[in-house]
Amino acid sequence: MATEGVPSSEIITLTRHVLHDQMRLGAAATGDLTLLLTAIQVTSKFIATNVRKARLINLIGLAGDTNSTGDEQKKLDVLSNDIMVNSLRASGKTAVLVSEELEDAIIIEEKNRGKYCVVFDPLDGSSNIDAGVNIGTIFGIYQIRPGSKGTIEDVLRPGSEMVAAGYTMYGSSANLVLSTGSGVNGYTLDAALGEFILTHPDIQIPPRGKIYSFNEGNSMFFHPPVVEYLKSIKYPASGKPYSARYIGSMVADVHRTFLYGGIFGYPDDKKSKSGKLRLLYEAFPMAFLTEQAGGIATTGTQRILDIVPKSIHERCPVFLGSKEDVQDLMKFYSA
């Protein structure tokens, strides 16, 4: 028990916390998920270190290539992808890997094959690297279907079938936010210990917030329900409009939404017919976390986690955040 003015000696690391949760599952727990999450932790620590040193070791700027979805690749994107693929393959716990940076899924060779599939964006928000804005890694985890040895069909499934999801945000500190299906917890990297420490237990999104996060630079292309919703919170009858906060890095914008409440939106529009965000490794993990934290994640007309992907790089519109705020948005779609 900590006394006033004396730091607590009760340090709960991410590994300890996940192990404790797995032990509560009893016979169903094999420790495989814990080992897989350890590999993701190591990846996050490595990327965090390189993000901080990027300018010093010439990792910023373009790598002269584009990724699977047509975005220009930054040098740090390429390195982060290599780090993550190699770490997950070496863990011996994965069967299928899907990365934003790779056109095709990776099917793990038999000697290193496990029972999990990991879908991930190794460095989300990379257009902000040169400006020093927060960026992050997003990941979702499926368990392969019974009898499968690991195929693309094991990830072309609704997000509701994920067993875990999370993201790591790299900024003034490295924060890892994770759910294994029983709530959401946040961890902060202690550089001195080299461990992620539990700092935000049981994250719950406030039922209503005062912040909206949309790229209004695209508002001339927005469909009427989004235009009318935004008008309702900018010119409310109460005379108390919402505050606009948009970073342009999904991890950073969603992280703020989780802690402060409000709504994050990246809709489909007249220019981007299916939206911009990728379903499998951006929308699904964030929707999984949102629901676990008591919020709502929708396309405007459909629960995101109910969508069945047709391809690994499919896109979809995304609205997520405080329950009451997202319900308000949905009313404009139903009308």
N, C-alpha and C positions, 0 to 999 in steps of 0.2 A: 504494500500500500504506500503510495507516494505521500510525502508530507509537503506542506505548503512551501514553495520556493525551491523544492528539490525535484529534479526531473524524475519521472517514473522509470523504474528499471524493467518494467513489463513491456518488452518490445515484441510485437507480433509481426513476423515477416510474412510475405505473401506465401511462401512455401509452407510455412507452419500453419497458416490460416487455411489453405486449400487442403492440406493433409488432414487437418481437424475435421473439415467438412466431409472429406472422403471417408474418414473413420466412422462418422455418424451414419453413413450409408451401409455399414456392416459388410456383409458378404458380397454385396454388389460392387464394392470398391476394390480395384486391383492395383491402384497406384499409377496406372498408365497415364491417366489424365494429368496427374500431378507432374509426372516426368515430362510430358508434352508441354505443360505450362512452364516448366523450368527452362526448356529450350527456348520458348518465346521470351521469357525473362532475360536470358542471356543475350538474345538478339536485340532486345530493347536497350539493354545496357550498352551494347556495342554501338548501336545506332546513335544513342544519346551522346556518347563520347565523340563520335565522328561529326555529329551536328554541331557540337561546340567548337570543333577544330576545323570545320569545313573551309573557312577562308584561309586559315594558316597552311593547310595542306592541299590547297587548290582543288577542292571538291565541289565548288559552286560553278555555275555556268552550265551550258548545254553539253551533252555528251555526243551530239551529232547523230541522234537516232530518235525514233518515235516508239512509244509503247503500243500495246495491243489495241488501245482505244483511240489512237491517233494523237495523243498528247506528246509534246516534246519531252524527252527524257533529260533530267538533270543528272550530273555525274553521281550525286549522292543517292538519287533514285536507284541507279544501276547497282551501286555498291550495297545499298540496303536490301535490294532484292536478292543479290547473291548471298549475303550474310544469312538472310532468313531461310532461303531454300536449303542452303548447306546445313544450317542448324537443325531444321525440321527433319531433313533426310537422315542426319546422323543420330537423331533421337531414337530411331528405330520404332517410333510409335505412329507413323503416318503411312497412308496408302495412296492418297491423292492430294496434290497441292495445286491451288489455283491462285495466280498472282495477277494483279492489274498489269504488271510489266511484261507478261509473257502471253503470247497469242494463244498457245495451247496449254492444257492442263499437264502437269507432270505426274505420271504414274510411277510410283516408287518401285524399284527393283525388289524382287522377292526376298533377298537376304536382309534387306533393311525395312521390310514392310511391317506396318502395324495396323491398327484397326480404326484410326482416325483420319479424317480429311480436314485440311485447313485451307480456308479461302482468305486472302489477305490483300490489302493495299499496303505495301511496305513503307511508303512515304507519302501520305496524303497531304495535300496543300503545298506541293513542292514548288509551285510558282512563287511562293513566298520565301523560299530559302534565302535568296540574295538580300532580302529586306530584313532578315532576322526575326520574322514573325513566327509564332508557334506553329509547328507542323506535327504530324503524328503517324503512327502505324495503327491500322484497323485490322481485326481478324475475327473470323467465326470458325467454329469447330463442329463438324458432324461426326457421328460414328457410322462406319460402313454398314450397309444393310446386311441382315442375316444371310450367310451363304456367299456374300460377295468377297472378291479378293481385291477390290478397289478399281472402280471404273468411273467414267465421267457421270454416270447415272447416280452415283452416290452423293453428288453435290447438286444435281439438278432436282432439288427437293425444296419444299416450303421452308422458310426461315424458322418456322415454329418447331422444326425437327432438329435444330441445332442443340448441342449439349452445352455449349459455352460460347461466349463472345466477349470481346473487349477492345480496348484501344490503349495505346501509350501516347502521351502528349509530351513533346520536347519543347521546352521553353526555358524560363528562369529556373525551373526544376523539371524533372522527368516524373510524370504521373501516370500510373497504370490503373485503369478502371476495368473491372472484371465482373462477370456474372457466370456462375456455373448452374444457373437455373433456380437459385434460391436467394434472390436479392442481388444487390449491386454493392460492391465495395471498392474503395479507392486507396491506392498505395502510392507513396512517394519514395523516389530513389534517394537513399542516404549514401552520398558519395564516399563518406569515410568508411562505412561498413560494407559498401558494395551490395546492399540489399534493398529491396522494395519493402517499406515499412507501412503497415496499416495506419492510415491517417484519416480516412473518410469512411467509417463503417456504416453500412446500411444506408446508402444514398437514396433519398426519396425526393422526387421532383415536386416542388410546391404545386398544389392543385391549380393555382393561377399565378401568372407572373405579370411583369410590367414591361417586358422587352420583346421586340420582334426582330428576327434575323432573316432578312430576305435580300437578295441582290436586286435592289430596285433600279439598277442600271438597265435591267431587262424589262422594266414595267410596261414599255410600249408593246411588248409581245405577249404580256400576260392575258390569260382568259378571264372573262367577266367575274367568276366567283372569287378569284384571287384579288382582282382590282377592288371589288366591293368589300371584301373582308379587310384589306389594308386601309381602305377609306374609313371603315367603321372603327378602327383602333387609332387612326390618326386624327379623326374628327369626331370623337365620341360625345354623346349627349351629356356625359358627366363633366366634360371640360377638362378631363385628365388623360391626355393622349399617352400611348405607349412610347417608350424610348426605342430608337433604332440602333442596333449594334450588329455590324456585319464585318467579319474579319476576312472571309474568303478562304478559310481553312476549316473544313467540316469538323475535324476533331476539336479545334478550339471553340468554334461556335456551339457545337453540341455540348461540350464540357461546361461552358458557361450556362447553357440552358438547363442542364441537369442541376447545377448548384443554385441558380437564381430563379429558375422558372421562366415561363414565357413560351414562345414558339419559334422553331427554326423551320424554314421552308425553302425548298428548291423545286418549284413546280415544273410540269411540262408547259410548253407555251407554243406560240405560232412559229418560233424559230427552232426550238428543240422539242420535236414531237413526242418524244418519250421521256423528257427530262434529261438531266445531265449525269446524275449520280448512278453508279453501277449497283445493281440489285444485290448481287451475291456477296460482295465483299465491302460494300459501303452501307447500303440501305438495310440489309438483313441484320448485320451485327448491331448497328445503332438502334434499329427497331426492337431487337431482342433486349438490349440494355434499357431502352425507354420503358418498355412494358414491365420489366422486372423492377424498375424504380417507380412504378405507379403512374406512368404517363401513357400517352397514346401515340401510335405511329401509323400514319395512313397515307394513301395516295390522294386523298380527298374524297374518294368514293369506295375504297377498299382497304381492309387491314393489310399492311405490307407483308406481315409474316405468313399470310395465307396464299401469297402468289407462288405459282409453280414456275420456276425459271425454264426458259426454252433454250438458252445458251449461256455460257459462263460469263460473257461480258455484256449481258442485257442491262438496259437502263430502266429507271422508273422515277416518277415524281415522288417527292418525299416531303411530308409535313410531320413534325414530331415535337413533343414537349409536354407542357402542363395539360392535364386532362381537360380542364374547362376551356382553355384557350383553343385547343385543337378541336374540341366539340363545336365551338363557335365557328371556326373555319368550315367544318363539315356541313353546318347548316346552310352556308352559302352554296355549297355544291348540291345539296339535296333540294334547294329551292330552284 
